[in-house]
Amino acid sequence: MTRTFFSLFFACAGASALACSSSDSVSTEKTDAQYQADTVAQMHDSLVSNIDELLDASKALQSSAPNDAAGWTDANVTTMKTAWVRARSAYEQIEGALASIFPDLDHSIDARIEDFVKVNGIDTYMFDDQNVTGLHAAERIIYAKDTPDFIKSRESDLHYTPAAWPATDAEAADFKNKLCAKIVADAQTFHDQWTPQKTDIASAFTGLVALMNEQKEKVNNASLLEEESRYSQRTMADLRDNLTGTRKVYALFQPWLFSKSSSDPAKDGKTADAKILAGFQQLDSIYATVKTDQGALSPAIPQPPASWSAENPSAADLATPFGQLYKGVLTAVDKVDPNSVVSQMNDEAAILGFQPFVP
């Protein structure tokens, strides 16, 4: 348990001298309520810069989108891609903390195409602000000429309208003034509603655990060719941003956790913290193995083998780059394994008095 003591010293002179005693020591140890209030304030301030970046990048995306089809040149699209990557990275770093607090906004700005289709059916016009919205809707159009053939083939099998740049001025105007405007509006709502009063740290912490658990789902979706940032081939960048954001927010809980000491290792804050940090490092090391041919970190997830089966992957498939990533992530976040980062974070939730994450 962390304790800070300030000794009070009094000047002593002649007959009026006062003796100093242990009763003069004042403990400044915080209560749970004080730790919670501090964490709320720090979490609000910590995520403001990411939310500001999301809003600024979303506005830049809309601003750079041409009003007419002729304006969709390689140069202009490159500018849009830069803005989209900024917005995507900003959101993936705050997803864990905010998704559980703002579930409707999270769906609107971050859901995959499949998530919308399950609710509203196939969207036959992808340039407006109806049905399919958000960053992946914009990504699908912006990166239409870069999307791998195996992704296009998969979406053809699902009877999705083929992705393409705007072919008419009306499509270009709708992309700019409806789809992109919707992304800006959602980002603005995050910005306006992210107040200390909205900072539900119990939900935020559960969201962090959920996001770590979701890492295996994000990898497994790639085996179905339904990964998140599949059009831009940046799903590995998403996973790394998720981890970066989770570490950032988790660090805000550490002082509170350190105040919880126990002879029982399962209830001791510092013991739990060491295990969680080791779990983050395990994921970091796994993600660091996915590199380009030039040795730099790859933004793209490895392509799964055609024979891949998530229910029963073969030894040969597990030996592929995708199989190694899948196996490593599954082990690192397996909620059934008491040593996984998800289990350890749930243990910490119990130490802090939060409800555990339940899939």
C-alpha positions in Angstrom: 0.0 0.0 0.0 1.4 3.4 -1.0 1.6 5.8 2.0 2.9 9.3 2.1 3.5 10.9 5.4 4.4 14.6 6.0 6.0 15.3 9.4 5.1 18.5 11.0 8.0 20.3 12.6 7.8 23.1 15.1 10.5 25.5 16.0 11.4 25.0 19.6 12.9 27.8 21.7 13.3 28.3 25.5 10.5 27.5 27.8 7.9 27.6 25.1 9.4 24.8 23.2 7.0 22.1 22.0 8.0 18.5 21.8 7.5 16.7 18.5 5.6 13.5 18.6 4.2 10.8 16.3 0.7 12.3 16.7 1.9 15.2 14.6 2.1 13.0 11.5 -0.7 13.4 9.0 -1.4 10.7 6.4 -2.4 11.8 2.9 -3.5 8.4 1.8 -6.5 8.7 -0.5 -9.9 7.1 -0.2 -11.4 5.0 -3.0 -13.7 7.9 -3.8 -10.7 10.2 -4.2 -8.9 7.8 -6.4 -12.0 7.4 -8.5 -12.4 11.2 -8.8 -8.8 11.6 -9.8 -9.1 8.8 -12.4 -12.2 10.4 -13.9 -10.5 13.8 -14.3 -7.3 12.3 -15.7 -9.2 10.0 -18.1 -11.2 13.0 -19.4 -8.1 15.0 -20.0 -6.1 12.1 -21.4 -8.5 11.3 -24.2 -9.3 14.9 -25.2 -6.3 15.1 -27.6 -7.4 11.9 -29.3 -11.0 13.1 -29.7 -9.7 16.4 -31.0 -7.6 14.6 -33.5 -10.5 12.4 -34.6 -12.6 15.6 -35.2 -9.9 17.5 -36.9 -9.0 14.6 -39.2 -12.7 13.9 -40.0 -13.1 17.6 -41.0 -10.0 17.3 -43.1 -11.4 14.3 -44.9 -14.6 16.1 -45.7 -12.8 19.2 -46.8 -10.5 17.3 -49.1 -13.3 15.4 -50.8 -14.2 16.9 -54.2 -17.7 18.0 -55.0 -17.6 16.5 -58.5 -16.5 13.2 -59.9 -13.8 14.8 -62.0 -12.1 15.9 -58.8 -11.4 12.4 -57.8 -7.8 12.3 -59.0 -5.0 10.2 -57.5 -3.5 13.3 -55.9 -6.8 14.3 -54.2 -7.5 10.8 -53.1 -4.0 10.6 -51.5 -4.9 13.6 -49.4 -8.2 12.0 -48.4 -6.3 8.8 -47.5 -4.0 10.8 -45.2 -6.9 12.3 -43.4 -8.7 9.0 -43.1 -5.7 7.3 -41.6 -5.4 10.0 -39.0 -9.0 9.7 -38.1 -8.8 5.9 -38.0 -5.8 5.8 -35.8 -7.3 8.4 -33.4 -10.4 6.4 -33.0 -8.8 3.0 -32.5 -6.8 4.4 -29.6 -9.9 5.5 -27.8 -12.2 2.7 -28.8 -11.7 0.7 -25.7 -12.6 3.4 -23.3 -15.4 5.1 -25.3 -17.3 2.3 -27.1 -19.0 1.0 -23.9 -19.9 4.6 -22.9 -21.2 5.6 -26.4 -22.3 2.3 -28.0 -24.6 4.0 -30.7 -21.8 6.4 -31.7 -19.3 3.6 -31.8 -21.5 1.6 -34.1 -22.2 4.6 -36.4 -18.5 5.6 -36.8 -16.7 2.3 -36.4 -18.9 -0.7 -37.4 -17.8 -3.0 -40.2 -20.0 -3.2 -43.3 -21.3 -6.6 -42.1 -22.4 -5.1 -38.8 -24.7 -2.7 -40.7 -25.9 -5.3 -43.1 -27.0 -7.5 -40.2 -29.3 -4.8 -39.0 -30.4 -3.0 -42.2 -29.7 -5.3 -45.0 -27.4 -4.7 -48.0 -26.8 -1.1 -48.9 -27.1 -0.5 -52.6 -26.0 3.1 -52.5 -22.9 3.6 -50.4 -22.2 7.4 -50.8 -24.8 8.8 -48.5 -25.5 8.9 -44.7 -28.1 6.1 -44.7 -27.6 2.5 -43.6 -23.8 2.0 -43.9 -21.9 4.9 -42.4 -18.7 5.6 -40.6 -15.0 5.3 -41.3 -15.2 1.9 -43.1 -17.8 3.2 -45.4 -15.5 6.0 -46.4 -12.5 3.7 -46.5 -14.3 1.3 -48.9 -14.8 4.2 -51.4 -11.4 6.0 -51.0 -9.4 2.7 -51.3 -11.6 1.2 -54.0 -8.6 1.0 -56.4 -6.3 -0.4 -53.8 -8.5 -3.2 -52.3 -7.1 -6.7 -52.9 -8.8 -8.9 -55.4 -9.6 -11.5 -52.7 -11.5 -9.0 -50.7 -13.4 -7.9 -53.8 -14.2 -11.5 -54.6 -15.5 -12.1 -51.1 -17.8 -9.1 -51.2 -19.1 -10.2 -54.6 -20.1 -13.5 -53.1 -22.0 -11.5 -50.4 -23.7 -9.5 -53.2 -22.4 -6.2 -52.0 -22.4 -3.4 -54.6 -18.9 -3.2 -56.0 -16.8 -0.5 -54.4 -15.8 2.4 -56.6 -14.9 6.1 -56.7 -17.9 8.4 -57.4 -18.8 8.1 -61.1 -21.2 11.1 -61.1 -21.2 14.5 -59.6 -24.2 13.5 -57.4 -22.3 10.6 -55.9 -19.3 12.8 -55.3 -21.4 15.5 -53.6 -23.2 12.9 -51.5 -19.9 11.4 -50.4 -18.7 14.8 -49.3 -21.9 16.3 -47.9 -23.6 13.2 -46.5 -21.3 10.4 -45.7 -18.3 12.5 -44.7 -20.6 15.0 -43.0 -22.0 12.1 -40.9 -18.5 11.1 -39.8 -17.8 14.7 -38.8 -21.1 14.9 -36.9 -20.3 11.7 -35.0 -16.9 13.0 -34.1 -18.3 16.3 -33.0 -20.8 14.5 -30.7 -17.9 12.6 -29.1 -16.2 15.9 -28.6 -19.2 17.7 -27.2 -20.3 14.9 -24.9 -16.9 13.8 -23.5 -17.2 15.5 -20.2 -16.2 14.4 -16.7 -19.9 13.7 -16.0 -19.8 11.2 -18.9 -16.6 9.6 -17.8 -18.0 6.3 -16.4 -14.7 4.7 -15.4 -16.3 1.4 -14.5 -17.7 1.1 -18.0 -14.4 2.4 -19.5 -12.4 -0.2 -17.7 -14.7 -3.0 -18.8 -14.4 -1.6 -22.3 -10.6 -1.9 -22.1 -11.0 -5.6 -21.1 -13.6 -6.1 -23.9 -11.2 -4.6 -26.5 -8.4 -6.9 -25.4 -10.8 -9.8 -25.7 -11.9 -8.6 -29.1 -8.3 -8.8 -30.5 -8.9 -12.5 -31.3 -12.2 -11.7 -33.0 -10.5 -9.0 -35.1 -7.9 -11.5 -36.2 -10.4 -14.3 -36.7 -12.5 -12.0 -38.9 -9.6 -11.8 -41.3 -9.9 -15.6 -41.8 -13.4 -14.8 -43.1 -12.1 -12.0 -45.2 -14.3 -9.7 -43.1 -11.5 -7.9 -41.2 -12.0 -4.3 -40.2 -9.7 -2.1 -42.3 -9.6 -4.6 -45.2 -9.9 -2.1 -48.0 -6.9 -0.1 -46.9 -5.1 -3.2 -45.6 -4.4 -1.5 -42.2 -5.9 -4.0 -39.8 -2.6 -4.7 -38.1 -2.3 -0.9 -37.5 -5.7 -1.0 -35.9 -4.6 -3.8 -33.5 -1.5 -1.9 -32.5 -3.5 1.3 -32.0 -5.9 -0.6 -29.8 -3.0 -1.8 -27.6 -1.5 1.7 -27.5 -4.8 3.2 -26.4 -5.5 0.5 -23.8 -2.0 1.0 -22.3 -2.5 4.7 -22.1 -5.9 4.5 -20.3 -4.9 1.6 -18.1 -2.0 3.6 -16.7 -4.5 6.0 -15.2 -5.8 3.2 -13.0 -2.4 2.2 -11.7 -2.1 4.6 -8.7 -5.5 3.4 -7.4 -4.5 -0.2 -8.0 -1.2 0.2 -6.2 -3.2 1.3 -3.1 -4.7 -2.1 -2.9 -2.3 -4.4 -1.1 -3.0 -7.9 0.1 -1.2 -11.0 1.3 -3.4 -12.9 -1.2 -1.6 -12.5 -4.6 -5.0 -12.6 -6.4 -6.1 -9.5 -4.5 -2.8 -7.6 -4.4 -2.7 -4.6 -6.7 1.0 -4.5 -7.6 0.9 -8.3 -8.3 -2.0 -7.8 -10.7 -0.4 -4.8 -12.3 2.8 -6.7 -13.1 0.8 -9.5 -14.7 -1.2 -7.1 -16.8 1.9 -5.3 -18.0 3.4 -8.6 -19.0 0.2 -9.4 -20.9 0.4 -6.1 -22.8 4.1 -6.8 -23.6 3.2 -10.3 -24.9 0.7 -8.8 -27.4 3.2 -6.1 -28.3 5.8 -8.8 -29.1 3.3 -10.8 -31.2 2.3 -7.7 -33.2 6.0 -6.8 -33.7 6.5 -10.0 -35.6 4.2 -8.9 -38.5 6.5 -7.0 -40.8 6.8 -6.1 -44.4 9.4 -7.6 -46.7 11.6 -4.5 -46.0 11.4 -5.3 -42.2 9.2 -2.4 -41.2 6.0 -3.1 -39.2 3.3 -4.1 -41.6 0.0 -2.2 -41.4 -1.7 -5.2 -43.1 -2.7 -8.4 -41.4 -1.2 -11.6 -43.0 -3.5 -13.2 -45.5 -5.0 -16.3 -44.1 -4.5 -19.6 -46.0 -7.4 -20.7 -48.1 -7.8 -23.9 -46.1 -8.0 -22.0 -42.8 -10.6 -23.2 -40.2 -11.0 -21.2 -37.0 -12.8 -24.2 -35.4 -10.0 -26.6 -36.1 -7.0 -25.1 -37.8 -4.5 -27.6 -39.1 -0.9 -27.7 -37.9 0.2 -26.6 -41.4 -2.1 -23.6 -41.3 -1.0 -22.6 -37.8 2.6 -22.6 -39.0 1.8 -19.8 -41.6 2.3 -16.1 -40.7 -1.4 -15.7 -40.2 -1.6 -18.9 -38.1 1.2 -17.8 -35.9 -0.5 -14.4 -35.3 -3.8 -16.1 -34.6 -2.4 -18.6 -32.2 -0.4 -16.0 -30.3 -3.3 -13.6 -29.9 -5.7 -16.4 -28.9 -3.3 -17.5 -26.2 -2.6 -13.9 -25.0 -6.3 -13.0 -24.6 -8.0 -16.3 -23.9 -10.5 -15.4 -21.2 -10.6 -19.0 -19.9 -6.8 -19.0 -19.3 -6.2 -17.4 -15.8 -2.9 -16.1 -17.0 -4.2 -14.2 -20.0 -4.3 -10.4 -20.0 -8.2 -10.6 -20.2 -8.4 -12.8 -17.1 -5.8 -10.6 -15.3 -7.7 -7.4 -16.1 -10.9 -9.0 -14.9 -9.1 -9.8 -11.6 -8.1 -6.2 -11.4 -11.7 -5.1 -12.0 -12.7 -7.2 -8.9 -9.9 -5.5 -6.9 -11.2 -2.1 -7.8 -14.8 -3.0 -7.2 -15.9 -3.1 -10.9 -18.0 -5.7 -12.6 -15.9 -8.1 -14.7 -16.1 -8.2 -18.4 -18.5 -10.9 -19.6 -18.6 -11.7 -23.3 
